[in-house]
Amino acid sequence: MYSSRFSTHATNGTAIALKQTKIYGATKKSDLSQKHHLLHLKNNRASKDMIQCRAVAVETIRPFVKGEKFQLDDVIEAQQFDRDILSAIFEVAREMETIEKTSRGSQILNGFLMSTLFYEPSTRTRLSFESAMKRLGGEVLTTENAREFSSAAKGETLEDTIRTVEGYSDIIVMRHFESGAAKRAAMTANIPVINAGDGPGQHPTQALLDMYTIQREIGKLDGIKVGLVGDLANGRTVHSLAYLLAKYDDVKIYLVSPQVVKMKEDIKQYLTLNGVDWEESADLKEVASKCDVVYQTRIQKERFGGRADLYDEARGKYIVDRDVLGVMQKHAVVMHPFPRLDEITVDVDDDPRAAYFRQAKNGLYVRMALLKLLLVGW
């Protein structure tokens, strides 16, 4: 369970106000089913600081009543979600898929306005969120490069930006270059905030669409083997995905990366503490032959600063090509959060096991579901 407390203090050090408490539950397996988890509700938007829920056995899906308020006020990190909420979100995503394909002109979010604040480049995340909002009848205010073309370039604090933008909109979707910036934004805002990636931290909506894709492609989330490949130190997508995979039973995770970008120790410790079987490997082909999912990522040059030598050392070490496909099982899939450089060769694209463009499309449905849930509830 993650817990962070934010408080204001008098000059003499005496605490005078507890501004906010966030505690995210991470219910995992049936042997933990009697543990309590807490789901955060902002105290200035609800009569209580938080609600307490008793998790049930994983075989039982908690009923969510249509029209009921969504259990989360913000989407900041993967640890917020438990299995029941994940299953229910995926059901709503399937409904959104039907709406997108058959019911053009939906007005579910008519009258709502979404602001997108992107301090780092984005193609799929920003456009899929904007498409999701518009396909449900909502409107969008957007800034593509807030780091350069907003008042942040003049020195405005993130908190001041958030307080201003919330006055113009009903929900904020933000990507930022600093890890932890999304939490700061959520603590400041009185409207929902969605983390669309915070530096090398997390990317929870990407992890949600990744899990949705795995479920659709493989047919299950328990008992799967997943190979996480590439930049595991800086890749926020693999961080969030690892947290979500840890909520399922009998999952095996293989970590395949150059030495300079290995998975962070805190995440490996989290996997261990949650009973997830994981191992590090230097042999991509061997791992690919065992996995249901090969999740490839690019080496992130922008995270290396001036160390071009380290980037050159890492780039090109692990490439998914036809030879790797040749050892993969027939049912297995290759996924990638994009953008792609050369870590998956283009001749892989025509293989039916190449799921990454279907994965990107699924991002639309999952983000439609999240916007609907955060703004109007179940």
N, C-alpha and C positions, 0 to 999 in steps of 0.2 A: 504494500500500500504506500502510495506517495502522499506526503503531507507537507505543505509549506504554509507558514503563517506570516502575515503581513500586518504590522502594527505601527502606529504613530506614537511618538514619545515626547514628553515635555522636556524642556531644556535641562532639567535637573535629573533626567533619566527615569522619571516615574512614568509608567505607561498610562496614557490617558484615554486611548481608544484602540480597540481591536478592529481594524478596518475590514479584514477579510480572512476567512479560513477556507482553504481548498483541500479536500481529502478525496482522492479518487480511488474507488474500489476496483479490484482486479480479480474477480472470482474466476477460478480456473477449473478445478476438477471436483469430482463428487466427494472426495475425502476432505475437501475444504468447504463443503456445501453448507455447513452450519456456521461458518464464520460470517460476521457482519461486514458489509461494505457500505461506505458512505458516498453519496453522490452529491456533488457541490451544487448549491443554489445560491446565487448572489443575494446577500442580505438586504440590498436595497431594491430587490425585485421580488422578494417573497417574505412571508411573515416570519420565516425561520431561516437561520443561517444555513441549515442543511437538513436533508431528510435521511433517515436511516432505513435501510432495506435489508431483509434477511435473504441471503442467496438460497436458491433451491438446488436440488440435484440437477446435474446437467441434462438428464433425460427429460426434465420438465421445463417447458417454456413458460416463462412468466407472462400472463395475459396483459396486453396493453390495450386499453379501452380507446376506441375511436373518439377523437376529440380531446383526449386527455393530454395534459402538458408533457412534453418531452422531458426525460429525466436529467438532461444536461442543459445548462445555459450557454456553454461555450464548447468548442471542440479544439482542444489545445494539445493533447498528447494521447498516445495510444492506451496508456494505463487507465484512462477514464472508463473504458468499455468493459463490460462483462459479456459472457457468452449469450445470455438471453437478449441483451440489447443488440448485439451484433446480428443475431439471427433475425430479429425483428427489423433492423435496418435493411438487411438484405431482402426481406420480403417487400418492404416499401420500395426498394430499388427495382425489384421485378415489376411492381406496379408502375413505376416511373418509365420503365422500358416500354411497357404497353402504351402508356400515354404518349410517349415520344413517337411511337410507330403508328398509332392509330387515332390519336385524339389531338391533332394539331389545334392550337388555339385554346389550350387549357388556361383557366383563370384562377387556379388554386392560390396563386400569390399576387393576384391583381391588387394594386394599391400599395404593395410593399416595394421598398427601394433598397438595393444592395450597393455598398461602396467597396471597391477593390483597391487596396493599397499595396502595390508591389514595389518593394525597394530593391529587388533582384529580378533579373530577366526571367520570363516565363512565357511559354506558348500554350501547352496543353492545360495546365492548371488554371491559368487566368481565363482562357477562352472557354474551357468547359464549365467553369463557374458562371461566367456571363451567359453562356448558352443555356445552362440549367435554369437560371433566373428568368430569362426571357421566355423559355419554353413553358414555364409555369405562369406566365402572365405578369411577371414582375418587371421592374426597371433597374437600370444599372448606372452608377456613377463610377468612372474608372480613371486611374492614373497608372500608366504602364511602367514608368521609371521614377518612382517617388523619391528615390535617393538623390536624383539630379534635378527633377522638374517639379518638386514640391518645396514647401517652406523648410523642409529638412536641410536643403542646400544652404539655407540662411542661418541654420543653427537651431531651428525649432526642435523642442524635445518631442519624443514619441508621445508622451502623455498629453501634451498640448494638442498635438495633431489628432489624437484619438478623441479627446473631449470636443474638438471642433467638428470632426467628421460625423460623430454620432448624432449631432444636431441636424444633419442633412439626410440621414438614412435610418434603416431599421435593422441592418446587420452589416458587419464589416468582415471582409475576407482579406487577410494580410499575409504577405510574404516579406520577410526581413532578413538582413544579413547577419544579425546577431542571435545566437542561441539564447533562448529565454525571453526574447522580445514579445512573443505572443502572450506569454503569461502576464507580462507587464501591461500589455494592451487590454487583456481581459479583466485585470484588476482595476483598470481605470474606467472602462466603458460601462454604461448602463444598458447596453444592447448586446446581443450575441456577437462573439468574435470567433472566427474560424482561422486556425493556423494553417496557412497554405505553404508552410516551410519556414523554419527559422534557422538560418545559417546551417551549421553542421549538426543541429539539434534533432528535431523531429519533423515529420510530414504525415500527420495522422490520416488525412483524407486519402493520400496515396496508399497508405497501408490498408485502409478500408476497401478501396477499389481492388487492391491486390488480393485480399482475402476473398472478396466477391468473385474475382476472376478465377482463383484457384477452385472455389466451390463449383463454379459453372463448368470449368474445364475438366477437373479431376473427379468431381461428384461428391467430394467429402473434404473435411478439414481435420478430422481425427485420423491418426494412423498414417500420416504422410511424411515423406522425406523431401526436404528442401535444401538445395544448395545455394547459398548466398555468395556471389562471386564479384570480385572487383574491389572498389574503394569502400571498404567496410568501416574505415575510421571516420571518413567525412560524409559518407552517404546517409543522409537523414532518412531516406526511404527504407533502407535496411534496418535502421535502428527501430523505427516504428513497427515495421513488419515483424521483427523478432519479438517485440513485446506482445503483439497480437497472436503470433503462433504459439506463444507460451501458455495461452489460455486453453489450448486443446490437448487431448490425450494422445499419448504414444507418437508424438512428433519427434522426428530426428532432423537436426539442422547441421549441415556441413558448411564450414567457413573457409572459403578459398580466396586468398588475397595475397598480393605482394607484401613482403615483410614490413614495408614502410607505411602501409595503410591497413593494418590488421584491425579486427573488431575491438572496440573499447572494452576494457576490463569490467566496467560496471555493468555492461549489458551481458557479458558472459557470466558474471556473478548472478545477475537476475535470472538467467536461464537455469543455472544450476539450482538456485534456491527454489525455483518453481518446478523442479523435477524434469526439465527438458534435457534430453540426450543430445549433446552437441560435440563436434570434434573439428579441429582445424586440419586442413589438408593442403598439400601443394600440387596434387594431381587432379586436374580438372576432368580428364577423361574418366578416371576411376569413379569420381564423385558423380559425374553425369550418368554413368551406367546404372547407378543405384537410385537416382532421384526421380520423384514424380514431377518436381519443378526445379528447373535451373533458372535462377533469378540473377541475371547479369546486370552489372552497373558500370558506368564509365568512371575512369579515374578523373577526379575533379581538379583540374589545373588551377582553378581560381582559389582553392584552399591551400595551395602550397606557398603562397607569398612569393618571395624571390628565389626559392629553392628549385630552380629549373632542373637541377641534377637529380633531385629526388623524384620529381614528376617523370622525367625520362626513364628513371629506373623502374617506375611502377607501370607506366603505360605500355600496352602491348604484350604484357606477360601472359594474360589469360584471355583467349579469344574463342568465342563459340563459332565454329565453322562447320562445314559438311562432315569433317572427320569426327567432331564431337557429336553431331547428330547421329552419326553412324553407330555409336555405342549406346545411345539413349533408347529407353523402352518406347514401345509403340504408343502407349497412352500418355507419355510424359510430355511436358510443354516447356518452351523457353519463354521467359518473361523478361521485361526490361522497362524501367520507369521512364526512360527517355530523358533528355536527348541522347541519341546514339552517335558515337564517333566511329571507331573501327573495331569495337569489342565484340560485335556480331557482324559477320560478313553478310553482304546483301544477298548472296545466293542461298542463305537460310530462309529468306522471307517467304518463298513459295512453298516451303514445307508446312503441312497442316499443323505441325507441332509448334510452329512459330506463333505464339499467342499475343505478342506485344501490341499489335494494332487493335485486336479485339479488346485487350486490356485497357488501352487508351480510350476506346469507346465506352467501356464500362464506367470510366470515370464520370461521364455525363450522368448516368443513371444514379450512381451513388451520391453525387453532389446534388442532384435534384432531390433525392430523398432527404439529405441532411438539411437543405434549405427549407423544405416543407416541414420537417419535424421541428426545427428550431423556431420557425416563425408561426406555425399554426398548430403544431402538436401532432399526435397520432391520428 
